[in-house]
């Protein structure tokens, strides 16, 4: 009888340890640093998107090809909200300030609801007076740039120059706050500074 009781206690203890470890593991995953987009130092691959705003609206465009060796801020979104709107407005201002220097930016909303999301992007561009090209791409679209975007990343920002990734930022839902936004803008301005100080 005592032997059975001891076995029950042992089993209960083992189950408690397993559950604690599993819960701890889940917590660690949610707190882990999110990595999304092509890795720093890698080459940006060309890919086509559907332009929703700008002079090429309605066309299939490769903005990687069009921008060539220029320094570029490439933004992948899974969501549209107040935080992403704030980021896009600030990027729009930064790029406009350095457009004559060659700094470029384009935004890709990853979506399988093209018609609905195209209307949302058009409204966003109109309401916020954005000059940035806003585009759509399906999740199923092939290409290293898209397949490297983490499923849990609501926002992925990739900065590259001469088609080489120099910096990247990624945020889960609700993480793209003022501090995160400022980090992206500082990096974009740094890219622009390097552009104007090239020998």
Rosetta constraint file for C-alpha pairs under 8 A:
AtomPair CA 1 CA 5 HARMONIC 6.35 0.50
AtomPair CA 2 CA 6 HARMONIC 6.18 0.50
AtomPair CA 3 CA 7 HARMONIC 6.26 0.50
AtomPair CA 4 CA 8 HARMONIC 6.22 0.50
AtomPair CA 5 CA 9 HARMONIC 6.26 0.50
AtomPair CA 6 CA 10 HARMONIC 6.12 0.50
AtomPair CA 7 CA 11 HARMONIC 6.10 0.50
AtomPair CA 8 CA 12 HARMONIC 6.08 0.50
AtomPair CA 9 CA 13 HARMONIC 6.09 0.50
AtomPair CA 10 CA 14 HARMONIC 6.20 0.50
AtomPair CA 11 CA 15 HARMONIC 6.17 0.50
AtomPair CA 12 CA 16 HARMONIC 6.15 0.50
AtomPair CA 13 CA 17 HARMONIC 6.28 0.50
AtomPair CA 14 CA 18 HARMONIC 6.20 0.50
AtomPair CA 15 CA 19 HARMONIC 6.10 0.50
AtomPair CA 16 CA 20 HARMONIC 6.05 0.50
AtomPair CA 17 CA 21 HARMONIC 6.10 0.50
AtomPair CA 18 CA 22 HARMONIC 6.16 0.50
AtomPair CA 19 CA 23 HARMONIC 6.10 0.50
AtomPair CA 20 CA 24 HARMONIC 5.99 0.50
AtomPair CA 21 CA 25 HARMONIC 6.02 0.50
AtomPair CA 22 CA 26 HARMONIC 6.31 0.50
AtomPair CA 23 CA 27 HARMONIC 6.27 0.50
AtomPair CA 24 CA 28 HARMONIC 6.18 0.50
AtomPair CA 25 CA 29 HARMONIC 6.28 0.50
AtomPair CA 26 CA 30 HARMONIC 6.43 0.50
AtomPair CA 27 CA 31 HARMONIC 6.32 0.50
AtomPair CA 28 CA 32 HARMONIC 5.87 0.50
AtomPair CA 34 CA 153 HARMONIC 7.44 0.50
AtomPair CA 34 CA 170 HARMONIC 6.32 0.50
AtomPair CA 34 CA 171 HARMONIC 7.00 0.50
AtomPair CA 34 CA 172 HARMONIC 7.81 0.50
AtomPair CA 35 CA 150 HARMONIC 6.99 0.50
AtomPair CA 35 CA 169 HARMONIC 7.87 0.50
AtomPair CA 35 CA 170 HARMONIC 6.42 0.50
AtomPair CA 36 CA 148 HARMONIC 6.12 0.50
AtomPair CA 36 CA 149 HARMONIC 4.81 0.50
AtomPair CA 36 CA 150 HARMONIC 4.87 0.50
AtomPair CA 36 CA 153 HARMONIC 6.69 0.50
AtomPair CA 36 CA 156 HARMONIC 6.23 0.50
AtomPair CA 36 CA 168 HARMONIC 7.88 0.50
AtomPair CA 36 CA 169 HARMONIC 7.49 0.50
AtomPair CA 36 CA 170 HARMONIC 5.79 0.50
AtomPair CA 37 CA 145 HARMONIC 6.20 0.50
AtomPair CA 37 CA 146 HARMONIC 7.35 0.50
AtomPair CA 37 CA 148 HARMONIC 4.76 0.50
AtomPair CA 37 CA 149 HARMONIC 4.60 0.50
AtomPair CA 37 CA 150 HARMONIC 7.06 0.50
AtomPair CA 37 CA 156 HARMONIC 6.49 0.50
AtomPair CA 37 CA 157 HARMONIC 7.65 0.50
AtomPair CA 37 CA 158 HARMONIC 6.77 0.50
AtomPair CA 37 CA 168 HARMONIC 7.24 0.50
AtomPair CA 37 CA 170 HARMONIC 7.95 0.50
AtomPair CA 38 CA 42 HARMONIC 6.47 0.50
AtomPair CA 38 CA 43 HARMONIC 7.83 0.50
AtomPair CA 38 CA 44 HARMONIC 7.16 0.50
AtomPair CA 38 CA 144 HARMONIC 7.31 0.50
AtomPair CA 38 CA 145 HARMONIC 5.88 0.50
AtomPair CA 38 CA 148 HARMONIC 5.85 0.50
AtomPair CA 38 CA 149 HARMONIC 7.69 0.50
AtomPair CA 38 CA 158 HARMONIC 7.57 0.50
AtomPair CA 38 CA 165 HARMONIC 7.17 0.50
AtomPair CA 39 CA 165 HARMONIC 6.85 0.50
AtomPair CA 39 CA 168 HARMONIC 7.75 0.50
AtomPair CA 40 CA 164 HARMONIC 7.60 0.50
AtomPair CA 40 CA 165 HARMONIC 4.85 0.50
AtomPair CA 40 CA 166 HARMONIC 5.42 0.50
AtomPair CA 40 CA 167 HARMONIC 5.96 0.50
AtomPair CA 40 CA 168 HARMONIC 7.15 0.50
AtomPair CA 41 CA 164 HARMONIC 5.65 0.50
AtomPair CA 41 CA 165 HARMONIC 5.06 0.50
AtomPair CA 41 CA 166 HARMONIC 6.17 0.50
AtomPair CA 42 CA 164 HARMONIC 5.65 0.50
AtomPair CA 42 CA 165 HARMONIC 5.65 0.50
AtomPair CA 43 CA 163 HARMONIC 5.50 0.50
AtomPair CA 43 CA 164 HARMONIC 4.64 0.50
AtomPair CA 43 CA 165 HARMONIC 6.32 0.50
AtomPair CA 44 CA 64 HARMONIC 7.71 0.50
AtomPair CA 44 CA 145 HARMONIC 6.75 0.50
AtomPair CA 44 CA 160 HARMONIC 7.67 0.50
AtomPair CA 44 CA 163 HARMONIC 5.21 0.50
AtomPair CA 44 CA 164 HARMONIC 6.10 0.50
AtomPair CA 44 CA 165 HARMONIC 6.75 0.50
AtomPair CA 45 CA 64 HARMONIC 7.46 0.50
AtomPair CA 45 CA 143 HARMONIC 6.95 0.50
AtomPair CA 45 CA 144 HARMONIC 6.42 0.50
AtomPair CA 45 CA 145 HARMONIC 6.29 0.50
AtomPair CA 45 CA 163 HARMONIC 7.95 0.50
AtomPair CA 46 CA 62 HARMONIC 6.46 0.50
AtomPair CA 46 CA 63 HARMONIC 7.85 0.50
AtomPair CA 46 CA 64 HARMONIC 5.44 0.50
AtomPair CA 46 CA 65 HARMONIC 6.26 0.50
AtomPair CA 46 CA 143 HARMONIC 7.54 0.50
AtomPair CA 47 CA 62 HARMONIC 5.51 0.50
AtomPair CA 47 CA 63 HARMONIC 7.79 0.50
AtomPair CA 47 CA 64 HARMONIC 7.09 0.50
AtomPair CA 47 CA 142 HARMONIC 7.93 0.50
AtomPair CA 47 CA 143 HARMONIC 6.26 0.50
AtomPair CA 47 CA 145 HARMONIC 7.85 0.50
AtomPair CA 48 CA 60 HARMONIC 6.12 0.50
AtomPair CA 48 CA 61 HARMONIC 5.20 0.50
AtomPair CA 48 CA 62 HARMONIC 4.45 0.50
AtomPair CA 48 CA 63 HARMONIC 7.44 0.50
AtomPair CA 48 CA 137 HARMONIC 7.74 0.50
AtomPair CA 49 CA 60 HARMONIC 5.55 0.50
AtomPair CA 49 CA 61 HARMONIC 5.46 0.50
AtomPair CA 49 CA 62 HARMONIC 6.37 0.50
AtomPair CA 49 CA 108 HARMONIC 7.54 0.50
AtomPair CA 49 CA 135 HARMONIC 6.17 0.50
AtomPair CA 49 CA 136 HARMONIC 5.70 0.50
AtomPair CA 49 CA 137 HARMONIC 5.14 0.50
AtomPair CA 50 CA 57 HARMONIC 7.60 0.50
AtomPair CA 50 CA 58 HARMONIC 6.40 0.50
AtomPair CA 50 CA 59 HARMONIC 5.74 0.50
AtomPair CA 50 CA 60 HARMONIC 4.62 0.50
AtomPair CA 50 CA 61 HARMONIC 6.22 0.50
AtomPair CA 50 CA 135 HARMONIC 5.44 0.50
AtomPair CA 50 CA 136 HARMONIC 5.17 0.50
AtomPair CA 50 CA 137 HARMONIC 6.47 0.50
AtomPair CA 51 CA 56 HARMONIC 6.07 0.50
AtomPair CA 51 CA 57 HARMONIC 4.67 0.50
AtomPair CA 51 CA 58 HARMONIC 5.50 0.50
AtomPair CA 51 CA 59 HARMONIC 5.62 0.50
AtomPair CA 51 CA 60 HARMONIC 6.29 0.50
AtomPair CA 51 CA 61 HARMONIC 6.48 0.50
AtomPair CA 51 CA 133 HARMONIC 7.01 0.50
AtomPair CA 51 CA 134 HARMONIC 6.34 0.50
AtomPair CA 51 CA 135 HARMONIC 4.43 0.50
AtomPair CA 51 CA 136 HARMONIC 6.59 0.50
AtomPair CA 52 CA 56 HARMONIC 7.76 0.50
AtomPair CA 52 CA 57 HARMONIC 4.65 0.50
AtomPair CA 52 CA 58 HARMONIC 5.79 0.50
AtomPair CA 52 CA 59 HARMONIC 7.99 0.50
AtomPair CA 52 CA 118 HARMONIC 6.09 0.50
AtomPair CA 52 CA 121 HARMONIC 7.02 0.50
AtomPair CA 52 CA 122 HARMONIC 6.77 0.50
AtomPair CA 52 CA 133 HARMONIC 7.41 0.50
AtomPair CA 52 CA 134 HARMONIC 5.67 0.50
AtomPair CA 52 CA 135 HARMONIC 5.09 0.50
AtomPair CA 52 CA 136 HARMONIC 7.03 0.50
AtomPair CA 53 CA 57 HARMONIC 4.83 0.50
AtomPair CA 53 CA 58 HARMONIC 7.88 0.50
AtomPair CA 53 CA 121 HARMONIC 7.69 0.50
AtomPair CA 53 CA 122 HARMONIC 6.44 0.50
AtomPair CA 53 CA 125 HARMONIC 7.35 0.50
AtomPair CA 53 CA 132 HARMONIC 7.99 0.50
AtomPair CA 53 CA 133 HARMONIC 5.57 0.50
AtomPair CA 53 CA 134 HARMONIC 5.43 0.50
AtomPair CA 53 CA 135 HARMONIC 7.05 0.50
AtomPair CA 54 CA 131 HARMONIC 7.11 0.50
AtomPair CA 54 CA 132 HARMONIC 7.53 0.50
AtomPair CA 54 CA 133 HARMONIC 5.55 0.50
AtomPair CA 54 CA 134 HARMONIC 7.63 0.50
AtomPair CA 56 CA 61 HARMONIC 7.65 0.50
AtomPair CA 62 CA 66 HARMONIC 6.36 0.50
AtomPair CA 63 CA 67 HARMONIC 5.90 0.50
AtomPair CA 63 CA 106 HARMONIC 7.37 0.50
AtomPair CA 64 CA 68 HARMONIC 6.21 0.50
AtomPair CA 67 CA 72 HARMONIC 7.51 0.50
AtomPair CA 67 CA 104 HARMONIC 7.23 0.50
AtomPair CA 68 CA 162 HARMONIC 7.09 0.50
AtomPair CA 68 CA 163 HARMONIC 7.29 0.50
AtomPair CA 69 CA 161 HARMONIC 6.20 0.50
AtomPair CA 69 CA 162 HARMONIC 3.92 0.50
AtomPair CA 69 CA 163 HARMONIC 5.94 0.50
AtomPair CA 70 CA 102 HARMONIC 6.19 0.50
AtomPair CA 70 CA 103 HARMONIC 6.54 0.50
AtomPair CA 70 CA 104 HARMONIC 7.17 0.50
AtomPair CA 70 CA 161 HARMONIC 5.87 0.50
AtomPair CA 70 CA 162 HARMONIC 6.01 0.50
AtomPair CA 70 CA 163 HARMONIC 7.91 0.50
AtomPair CA 71 CA 102 HARMONIC 7.08 0.50
AtomPair CA 71 CA 103 HARMONIC 5.40 0.50
AtomPair CA 71 CA 104 HARMONIC 6.41 0.50
AtomPair CA 71 CA 159 HARMONIC 7.35 0.50
AtomPair CA 71 CA 160 HARMONIC 5.63 0.50
AtomPair CA 71 CA 161 HARMONIC 4.11 0.50
AtomPair CA 71 CA 162 HARMONIC 6.63 0.50
AtomPair CA 71 CA 163 HARMONIC 7.96 0.50
AtomPair CA 71 CA 191 HARMONIC 6.86 0.50
AtomPair CA 71 CA 192 HARMONIC 7.59 0.50
AtomPair CA 71 CA 195 HARMONIC 7.50 0.50
AtomPair CA 72 CA 103 HARMONIC 5.97 0.50
AtomPair CA 72 CA 104 HARMONIC 4.72 0.50
AtomPair CA 72 CA 105 HARMONIC 5.27 0.50
AtomPair CA 72 CA 106 HARMONIC 7.91 0.50
AtomPair CA 72 CA 159 HARMONIC 5.72 0.50
AtomPair CA 72 CA 160 HARMONIC 5.40 0.50
AtomPair CA 72 CA 161 HARMONIC 6.32 0.50
AtomPair CA 73 CA 104 HARMONIC 6.34 0.50
AtomPair CA 73 CA 105 HARMONIC 4.53 0.50
AtomPair CA 73 CA 106 HARMONIC 6.72 0.50
AtomPair CA 73 CA 157 HARMONIC 6.90 0.50
AtomPair CA 73 CA 158 HARMONIC 5.87 0.50
AtomPair CA 73 CA 159 HARMONIC 4.56 0.50
AtomPair CA 73 CA 160 HARMONIC 6.65 0.50
AtomPair CA 73 CA 188 HARMONIC 6.97 0.50
AtomPair CA 74 CA 105 HARMONIC 5.67 0.50
AtomPair CA 74 CA 106 HARMONIC 5.37 0.50
AtomPair CA 74 CA 107 HARMONIC 6.10 0.50
AtomPair CA 74 CA 108 HARMONIC 7.83 0.50
AtomPair CA 74 CA 157 HARMONIC 5.79 0.50
AtomPair CA 74 CA 158 HARMONIC 5.06 0.50
AtomPair CA 74 CA 159 HARMONIC 6.17 0.50
AtomPair CA 74 CA 160 HARMONIC 7.91 0.50
AtomPair CA 75 CA 105 HARMONIC 7.70 0.50
AtomPair CA 75 CA 106 HARMONIC 6.35 0.50
AtomPair CA 75 CA 107 HARMONIC 4.67 0.50
AtomPair CA 75 CA 108 HARMONIC 6.04 0.50
AtomPair CA 75 CA 155 HARMONIC 7.29 0.50
AtomPair CA 75 CA 156 HARMONIC 5.81 0.50
AtomPair CA 75 CA 157 HARMONIC 4.53 0.50
AtomPair CA 75 CA 158 HARMONIC 6.31 0.50
AtomPair CA 76 CA 107 HARMONIC 6.05 0.50
AtomPair CA 76 CA 108 HARMONIC 4.84 0.50
AtomPair CA 76 CA 109 HARMONIC 5.92 0.50
AtomPair CA 76 CA 110 HARMONIC 6.91 0.50
AtomPair CA 76 CA 149 HARMONIC 7.80 0.50
AtomPair CA 76 CA 155 HARMONIC 5.91 0.50
AtomPair CA 76 CA 156 HARMONIC 5.02 0.50
AtomPair CA 76 CA 157 HARMONIC 6.33 0.50
AtomPair CA 77 CA 107 HARMONIC 7.51 0.50
AtomPair CA 77 CA 108 HARMONIC 6.15 0.50
AtomPair CA 77 CA 109 HARMONIC 4.73 0.50
AtomPair CA 77 CA 110 HARMONIC 6.03 0.50
AtomPair CA 77 CA 154 HARMONIC 5.75 0.50
AtomPair CA 77 CA 155 HARMONIC 4.84 0.50
AtomPair CA 77 CA 156 HARMONIC 6.51 0.50
AtomPair CA 78 CA 109 HARMONIC 5.93 0.50
AtomPair CA 78 CA 110 HARMONIC 5.36 0.50
AtomPair CA 78 CA 111 HARMONIC 7.17 0.50
AtomPair CA 78 CA 153 HARMONIC 7.33 0.50
AtomPair CA 78 CA 154 HARMONIC 4.90 0.50
AtomPair CA 78 CA 155 HARMONIC 6.56 0.50
AtomPair CA 79 CA 84 HARMONIC 7.68 0.50
AtomPair CA 79 CA 109 HARMONIC 7.47 0.50
AtomPair CA 79 CA 154 HARMONIC 5.86 0.50
AtomPair CA 79 CA 155 HARMONIC 7.56 0.50
AtomPair CA 80 CA 84 HARMONIC 5.93 0.50
AtomPair CA 80 CA 85 HARMONIC 7.05 0.50
AtomPair CA 81 CA 85 HARMONIC 6.05 0.50
AtomPair CA 82 CA 86 HARMONIC 6.19 0.50
AtomPair CA 83 CA 87 HARMONIC 6.39 0.50
AtomPair CA 83 CA 174 HARMONIC 7.46 0.50
AtomPair CA 83 CA 176 HARMONIC 5.89 0.50
AtomPair CA 83 CA 177 HARMONIC 6.24 0.50
AtomPair CA 84 CA 88 HARMONIC 6.15 0.50
AtomPair CA 84 CA 155 HARMONIC 7.67 0.50
AtomPair CA 84 CA 176 HARMONIC 7.07 0.50
AtomPair CA 85 CA 89 HARMONIC 6.13 0.50
AtomPair CA 85 CA 124 HARMONIC 7.89 0.50
AtomPair CA 86 CA 90 HARMONIC 6.33 0.50
AtomPair CA 86 CA 181 HARMONIC 7.83 0.50
AtomPair CA 87 CA 91 HARMONIC 6.13 0.50
AtomPair CA 87 CA 176 HARMONIC 7.97 0.50
AtomPair CA 87 CA 181 HARMONIC 5.64 0.50
AtomPair CA 88 CA 92 HARMONIC 5.90 0.50
AtomPair CA 88 CA 130 HARMONIC 7.83 0.50
AtomPair CA 89 CA 93 HARMONIC 6.34 0.50
AtomPair CA 89 CA 128 HARMONIC 7.12 0.50
AtomPair CA 89 CA 130 HARMONIC 6.76 0.50
AtomPair CA 90 CA 94 HARMONIC 6.22 0.50
AtomPair CA 90 CA 185 HARMONIC 7.18 0.50
AtomPair CA 91 CA 95 HARMONIC 6.01 0.50
AtomPair CA 91 CA 105 HARMONIC 7.92 0.50
AtomPair CA 91 CA 185 HARMONIC 6.57 0.50
AtomPair CA 91 CA 188 HARMONIC 7.95 0.50
AtomPair CA 92 CA 96 HARMONIC 6.08 0.50
AtomPair CA 92 CA 130 HARMONIC 6.29 0.50
AtomPair CA 92 CA 131 HARMONIC 6.45 0.50
AtomPair CA 92 CA 132 HARMONIC 5.91 0.50
AtomPair CA 93 CA 97 HARMONIC 6.24 0.50
AtomPair CA 94 CA 98 HARMONIC 6.53 0.50
AtomPair CA 94 CA 185 HARMONIC 7.34 0.50
AtomPair CA 94 CA 188 HARMONIC 7.53 0.50
AtomPair CA 94 CA 189 HARMONIC 7.08 0.50
AtomPair CA 95 CA 99 HARMONIC 5.55 0.50
AtomPair CA 95 CA 103 HARMONIC 5.99 0.50
AtomPair CA 95 CA 104 HARMONIC 6.20 0.50
AtomPair CA 95 CA 105 HARMONIC 6.92 0.50
AtomPair CA 98 CA 102 HARMONIC 6.67 0.50
AtomPair CA 98 CA 103 HARMONIC 5.71 0.50
AtomPair CA 98 CA 192 HARMONIC 6.61 0.50
AtomPair CA 99 CA 103 HARMONIC 5.23 0.50
AtomPair CA 99 CA 104 HARMONIC 6.71 0.50
AtomPair CA 101 CA 192 HARMONIC 7.45 0.50
AtomPair CA 101 CA 195 HARMONIC 7.02 0.50
AtomPair CA 101 CA 196 HARMONIC 6.56 0.50
AtomPair CA 102 CA 195 HARMONIC 7.75 0.50
AtomPair CA 103 CA 192 HARMONIC 6.25 0.50
AtomPair CA 103 CA 195 HARMONIC 7.88 0.50
AtomPair CA 105 CA 132 HARMONIC 6.43 0.50
AtomPair CA 105 CA 133 HARMONIC 7.44 0.50
AtomPair CA 106 CA 132 HARMONIC 5.86 0.50
AtomPair CA 106 CA 133 HARMONIC 5.09 0.50
AtomPair CA 106 CA 134 HARMONIC 6.33 0.50
AtomPair CA 106 CA 135 HARMONIC 7.64 0.50
AtomPair CA 107 CA 132 HARMONIC 7.19 0.50
AtomPair CA 107 CA 133 HARMONIC 6.23 0.50
AtomPair CA 107 CA 134 HARMONIC 4.94 0.50
AtomPair CA 107 CA 135 HARMONIC 5.92 0.50
AtomPair CA 108 CA 134 HARMONIC 6.27 0.50
AtomPair CA 108 CA 135 HARMONIC 4.81 0.50
AtomPair CA 108 CA 136 HARMONIC 5.34 0.50
AtomPair CA 108 CA 137 HARMONIC 6.45 0.50
AtomPair CA 109 CA 134 HARMONIC 7.63 0.50
AtomPair CA 109 CA 135 HARMONIC 6.16 0.50
AtomPair CA 109 CA 136 HARMONIC 4.91 0.50
AtomPair CA 109 CA 137 HARMONIC 6.31 0.50
AtomPair CA 110 CA 136 HARMONIC 6.04 0.50
AtomPair CA 110 CA 137 HARMONIC 5.11 0.50
AtomPair CA 110 CA 138 HARMONIC 5.56 0.50
AtomPair CA 110 CA 139 HARMONIC 5.79 0.50
AtomPair CA 111 CA 117 HARMONIC 7.20 0.50
AtomPair CA 111 CA 136 HARMONIC 6.54 0.50
AtomPair CA 111 CA 137 HARMONIC 6.05 0.50
AtomPair CA 111 CA 138 HARMONIC 5.06 0.50
AtomPair CA 111 CA 139 HARMONIC 6.24 0.50
AtomPair CA 112 CA 137 HARMONIC 7.79 0.50
AtomPair CA 112 CA 138 HARMONIC 5.26 0.50
AtomPair CA 112 CA 139 HARMONIC 6.72 0.50
AtomPair CA 113 CA 117 HARMONIC 6.01 0.50
AtomPair CA 114 CA 118 HARMONIC 5.74 0.50
AtomPair CA 114 CA 136 HARMONIC 6.97 0.50
AtomPair CA 115 CA 119 HARMONIC 6.55 0.50
AtomPair CA 116 CA 120 HARMONIC 6.56 0.50
AtomPair CA 117 CA 121 HARMONIC 6.18 0.50
AtomPair CA 117 CA 136 HARMONIC 7.90 0.50
AtomPair CA 118 CA 122 HARMONIC 6.21 0.50
AtomPair CA 118 CA 135 HARMONIC 7.95 0.50
AtomPair CA 118 CA 136 HARMONIC 7.23 0.50
AtomPair CA 119 CA 123 HARMONIC 6.18 0.50
AtomPair CA 120 CA 124 HARMONIC 6.13 0.50
AtomPair CA 121 CA 125 HARMONIC 6.13 0.50
AtomPair CA 121 CA 134 HARMONIC 6.64 0.50
AtomPair CA 121 CA 135 HARMONIC 7.92 0.50
AtomPair CA 122 CA 126 HARMONIC 6.17 0.50
AtomPair CA 123 CA 127 HARMONIC 5.94 0.50
AtomPair CA 124 CA 128 HARMONIC 5.93 0.50
AtomPair CA 124 CA 129 HARMONIC 7.90 0.50
AtomPair CA 124 CA 130 HARMONIC 7.76 0.50
AtomPair CA 125 CA 129 HARMONIC 5.35 0.50
AtomPair CA 125 CA 130 HARMONIC 4.76 0.50
AtomPair CA 125 CA 131 HARMONIC 7.35 0.50
AtomPair CA 125 CA 134 HARMONIC 7.81 0.50
AtomPair CA 126 CA 130 HARMONIC 6.92 0.50
AtomPair CA 137 CA 141 HARMONIC 6.83 0.50
AtomPair CA 139 CA 146 HARMONIC 7.43 0.50
AtomPair CA 141 CA 146 HARMONIC 7.21 0.50
AtomPair CA 142 CA 146 HARMONIC 7.01 0.50
AtomPair CA 142 CA 147 HARMONIC 7.03 0.50
AtomPair CA 143 CA 147 HARMONIC 6.17 0.50
AtomPair CA 144 CA 148 HARMONIC 5.91 0.50
AtomPair CA 145 CA 149 HARMONIC 6.89 0.50
AtomPair CA 149 CA 153 HARMONIC 7.00 0.50
AtomPair CA 149 CA 156 HARMONIC 7.08 0.50
AtomPair CA 152 CA 172 HARMONIC 6.04 0.50
AtomPair CA 152 CA 173 HARMONIC 7.99 0.50
AtomPair CA 153 CA 170 HARMONIC 6.11 0.50
AtomPair CA 153 CA 171 HARMONIC 5.48 0.50
AtomPair CA 153 CA 172 HARMONIC 4.78 0.50
AtomPair CA 153 CA 173 HARMONIC 7.23 0.50
AtomPair CA 154 CA 170 HARMONIC 7.61 0.50
AtomPair CA 154 CA 171 HARMONIC 5.90 0.50
AtomPair CA 154 CA 172 HARMONIC 4.93 0.50
AtomPair CA 154 CA 173 HARMONIC 5.26 0.50
AtomPair CA 155 CA 169 HARMONIC 7.96 0.50
AtomPair CA 155 CA 170 HARMONIC 5.53 0.50
AtomPair CA 155 CA 171 HARMONIC 5.18 0.50
AtomPair CA 155 CA 172 HARMONIC 6.70 0.50
AtomPair CA 155 CA 173 HARMONIC 7.81 0.50
AtomPair CA 155 CA 176 HARMONIC 7.41 0.50
AtomPair CA 156 CA 168 HARMONIC 7.31 0.50
AtomPair CA 156 CA 169 HARMONIC 5.73 0.50
AtomPair CA 156 CA 170 HARMONIC 4.35 0.50
AtomPair CA 156 CA 171 HARMONIC 6.56 0.50
AtomPair CA 157 CA 168 HARMONIC 5.44 0.50
AtomPair CA 157 CA 169 HARMONIC 5.01 0.50
AtomPair CA 157 CA 170 HARMONIC 6.26 0.50
AtomPair CA 157 CA 184 HARMONIC 7.65 0.50
AtomPair CA 158 CA 165 HARMONIC 6.86 0.50
AtomPair CA 158 CA 166 HARMONIC 7.91 0.50
AtomPair CA 158 CA 167 HARMONIC 6.09 0.50
AtomPair CA 158 CA 168 HARMONIC 4.42 0.50
AtomPair CA 158 CA 169 HARMONIC 6.58 0.50
AtomPair CA 159 CA 165 HARMONIC 5.88 0.50
AtomPair CA 159 CA 166 HARMONIC 5.81 0.50
AtomPair CA 159 CA 167 HARMONIC 5.15 0.50
AtomPair CA 159 CA 168 HARMONIC 5.99 0.50
AtomPair CA 159 CA 187 HARMONIC 7.98 0.50
AtomPair CA 159 CA 188 HARMONIC 7.32 0.50
AtomPair CA 159 CA 191 HARMONIC 7.99 0.50
AtomPair CA 160 CA 164 HARMONIC 5.18 0.50
AtomPair CA 160 CA 165 HARMONIC 4.16 0.50
AtomPair CA 160 CA 166 HARMONIC 5.20 0.50
AtomPair CA 160 CA 167 HARMONIC 6.93 0.50
AtomPair CA 161 CA 165 HARMONIC 6.61 0.50
AtomPair CA 161 CA 166 HARMONIC 6.94 0.50
AtomPair CA 167 CA 187 HARMONIC 7.60 0.50
AtomPair CA 169 CA 184 HARMONIC 7.19 0.50
AtomPair CA 171 CA 175 HARMONIC 5.38 0.50
AtomPair CA 171 CA 176 HARMONIC 5.85 0.50
AtomPair CA 172 CA 176 HARMONIC 7.44 0.50
AtomPair CA 175 CA 180 HARMONIC 7.37 0.50
AtomPair CA 176 CA 180 HARMONIC 5.29 0.50
AtomPair CA 176 CA 181 HARMONIC 6.21 0.50
AtomPair CA 177 CA 181 HARMONIC 6.04 0.50
AtomPair CA 178 CA 182 HARMONIC 6.06 0.50
AtomPair CA 179 CA 183 HARMONIC 6.35 0.50
AtomPair CA 180 CA 184 HARMONIC 6.55 0.50
AtomPair CA 181 CA 185 HARMONIC 6.36 0.50
AtomPair CA 182 CA 186 HARMONIC 6.08 0.50
AtomPair CA 183 CA 187 HARMONIC 6.29 0.50
AtomPair CA 184 CA 188 HARMONIC 6.20 0.50
AtomPair CA 185 CA 189 HARMONIC 6.08 0.50
AtomPair CA 186 CA 190 HARMONIC 6.07 0.50
AtomPair CA 187 CA 191 HARMONIC 6.22 0.50
AtomPair CA 188 CA 192 HARMONIC 6.29 0.50
AtomPair CA 189 CA 193 HARMONIC 6.07 0.50
AtomPair CA 190 CA 194 HARMONIC 6.24 0.50
AtomPair CA 191 CA 195 HARMONIC 6.25 0.50
AtomPair CA 192 CA 196 HARMONIC 6.41 0.50
AtomPair CA 193 CA 197 HARMONIC 6.23 0.50
AtomPair CA 194 CA 198 HARMONIC 6.11 0.50
